[in-house]
Amino acid sequence: MADAVGKLLGVRLTRQQASFDAILPALDSGKYDLGLSNITVTEERKEKYDFATYRLDNIAFEAKKGSGWKVRGPRDVAGRTIGVGSGTNQEKLLVDWSKANVAKGLKPTDIKIYQNTGDYYLALGSGRLDAYFGPNPVAAYHAASTGQTEIIGTFSGAGDAIQGKIAATTRKGNGLIRPVQEALNTVIENGAYGKVLARWGLADEAVPSSELNPPGLPRTAS
């Protein structure tokens, strides 16, 4: 998606891989101009950043194949050991679920925080985690490519509040987000967008158009 947007904008794209919790600070400092890494629109983030949506925000629980359990809601993670990425909305959502379970007399969730993909997949494979809770695209790709894991539950990244949305992200007011939004709408209209999502098995997360700073995950959910 970054390549498609860069080509339309006529700029030389330099891609840099980073852990999720490093991206927003790098936007703050000016190290990065644009963030494209499963960043969910939230009301709190909108105070500092501008957003152009390009995908629905679906998150998934991934467990070892044949684990024999499903996650349909907060009760299903009570007493479980679950891994999440550092600084993500999945972490916030899981903390909220655990607190709600404890208030109902259920066991808390043992939440393990990870920064690197390899680390949490090692923990999952060795049985130190019951499941990993992260972006659906990552989980779906890993499950399909390895055949060792499976998706045991999917949810909106915004919880029950609204359908979460993933967006290209810039520092607020720097003038870049509107051209990015226009480029995204162009690739949606010309069909290139659909081909990209289909390639990665994400056709069910498609949006009809890119929105500029839409309603995001509310503060009360975080």
C-alpha positions in Angstrom: 0.0 0.0 0.0 2.9 2.3 0.8 4.4 1.6 -2.6 1.1 2.4 -4.4 0.7 5.7 -2.5 4.3 6.7 -3.1 4.0 6.1 -6.8 0.9 8.2 -7.2 2.5 11.0 -5.1 5.6 10.9 -7.3 8.0 10.7 -4.4 10.9 8.4 -3.6 9.7 6.1 -0.9 12.1 5.0 1.8 10.6 2.2 3.9 11.9 1.6 7.5 10.9 -1.3 9.7 10.2 -0.5 13.3 8.5 -1.9 16.3 5.0 -0.5 16.7 5.7 1.5 19.9 8.5 3.4 18.1 6.4 4.6 15.1 4.3 7.4 16.7 7.3 8.9 18.6 9.2 8.9 15.3 6.4 10.8 13.7 6.5 13.3 16.6 10.2 13.9 16.0 10.0 14.1 12.3 12.1 11.0 11.7 9.2 9.5 9.7 6.8 11.4 7.5 4.2 8.7 7.3 3.2 5.7 9.4 1.7 2.7 7.7 1.6 -0.1 10.3 -1.9 -1.2 11.3 -2.4 2.1 13.2 -5.9 2.4 14.6 -7.7 5.7 14.6 -8.4 6.8 18.2 -9.8 10.0 19.6 -6.8 10.5 21.8 -4.4 10.0 18.8 -6.4 12.5 16.7 -5.2 15.2 19.1 -1.6 14.7 17.8 -2.0 13.0 14.4 -3.9 13.1 11.1 -5.4 10.0 9.6 -6.4 8.7 6.2 -8.2 5.3 6.5 -7.5 2.4 4.2 -8.7 -0.7 6.0 -11.0 -2.0 8.6 -9.3 -2.7 11.9 -9.8 -6.4 12.8 -7.8 -8.1 15.4 -7.4 -11.7 16.1 -6.4 -14.3 18.7 -3.9 -16.8 17.3 -3.3 -20.1 19.1 -1.5 -23.4 18.3 -3.4 -25.5 15.9 -5.7 -27.9 17.6 -5.8 -25.9 20.8 -9.5 -26.7 21.2 -10.7 -23.3 22.5 -12.3 -20.2 21.0 -12.4 -16.6 22.1 -15.9 -15.1 21.7 -15.6 -12.5 24.4 -13.8 -11.4 27.6 -14.9 -14.4 29.7 -12.9 -16.7 27.4 -9.6 -15.1 28.3 -10.1 -15.2 32.1 -7.1 -17.1 33.6 -5.3 -17.4 30.2 -1.8 -16.2 29.4 -2.1 -14.0 26.3 0.7 -12.1 24.5 0.2 -8.6 22.9 2.4 -6.1 21.2 3.8 -3.2 23.3 1.8 0.1 23.0 -1.0 -1.4 20.9 -4.8 -1.1 21.2 -4.9 -4.8 21.6 -3.0 -4.4 24.9 -5.5 -1.7 26.1 -8.5 -3.9 25.1 -7.1 -7.0 26.8 -6.4 -4.9 30.0 -10.0 -3.7 30.0 -11.3 -7.3 29.5 -9.2 -8.6 32.4 -10.4 -5.8 34.7 -14.0 -6.6 33.8 -13.5 -10.3 34.4 -12.0 -9.6 37.8 -14.9 -7.4 38.7 -17.2 -10.3 38.0 -15.2 -12.7 40.2 -13.2 -14.3 37.4 -9.5 -14.8 37.1 -7.4 -12.0 35.6 -5.6 -12.5 32.3 -1.9 -12.9 32.5 -0.8 -10.4 29.9 2.7 -10.7 28.3 4.1 -7.8 26.4 6.3 -8.3 23.3 8.1 -5.9 20.9 9.4 -8.4 18.3 7.4 -10.9 16.2 9.9 -13.7 16.6 9.7 -13.5 20.4 6.0 -14.0 20.7 5.9 -16.8 18.1 8.6 -18.6 20.0 6.6 -18.2 23.2 3.4 -19.4 21.5 5.2 -22.4 19.9 6.7 -23.5 23.2 3.4 -23.3 25.1 4.4 -20.3 27.2 1.4 -18.5 25.7 -2.2 -19.7 25.3 -2.6 -17.3 22.4 -1.3 -14.1 20.9 -3.7 -11.2 20.4 -2.7 -8.9 17.5 -3.6 -7.5 14.1 -5.7 -10.0 12.0 -3.4 -9.5 8.9 -0.3 -10.7 10.7 -2.1 -13.6 12.4 -3.9 -14.7 9.2 -0.7 -14.6 7.2 1.3 -16.5 9.8 -1.4 -19.2 10.3 -1.7 -19.7 6.6 2.0 -19.8 5.8 3.2 -22.0 8.7 0.2 -24.3 9.2 1.1 -24.5 12.9 -1.4 -22.0 14.3 -5.0 -21.0 13.8 -7.3 -18.0 14.4 -9.6 -18.7 17.4 -11.4 -15.4 17.5 -11.6 -12.0 15.7 -12.9 -8.7 16.8 -13.1 -5.0 15.8 -10.0 -3.2 16.9 -12.2 -0.7 18.7 -13.9 -3.4 20.8 -17.6 -3.2 21.0 -17.8 0.6 20.7 -17.4 1.0 16.9 -15.8 -0.7 13.9 -12.2 0.3 14.2 -10.3 1.6 11.2 -6.7 1.4 10.2 -5.2 4.5 8.7 -2.1 6.1 7.2 -0.8 8.5 9.9 1.1 11.8 9.9 2.0 14.3 12.5 -1.0 16.7 12.8 -1.1 19.7 10.5 2.0 18.9 8.5 -0.1 19.0 5.2 0.7 15.5 4.0 -2.4 13.6 5.0 -4.8 15.1 2.4 -2.5 14.1 -0.6 -2.2 10.6 0.9 -6.0 10.4 1.3 -6.4 11.4 -2.4 -3.8 8.8 -3.5 -5.6 6.1 -1.4 -8.9 7.0 -3.0 -7.3 6.8 -6.4 -6.0 3.3 -5.8 -9.4 2.2 -4.5 -11.1 3.5 -7.6 -8.7 2.1 -10.1 -8.7 -1.4 -8.7 -5.1 -1.5 -7.5 -6.3 -1.4 -3.9 -8.4 -4.5 -4.3 -5.5 -6.4 -5.8 -3.2 -5.5 -2.9 -5.8 -6.7 -0.3 -6.5 -9.9 -2.2 -2.8 -10.7 -2.4 -2.6 -10.7 1.4 -6.0 -12.4 2.0 -7.5 -9.2 3.4 -10.4 -8.6 1.0 -12.9 -8.7 3.9 -11.1 -5.6 5.5 -11.7 -3.4 2.4 -13.2 0.1 2.8 -15.2 1.8 0.0 -13.2 5.0 0.4 -10.5 6.7 2.5 -11.8 8.9 5.2 -10.0 11.8 6.7 -9.9 11.8 10.5 -13.1 9.8 11.1 -14.5 9.0 14.6 -12.0 6.8 16.4 -11.8 4.5 19.3 -13.2 6.5 22.3 -11.2 7.3 25.4 -13.5 5.4 27.6 -12.5 2.1 25.9 -8.8 2.6 26.5 
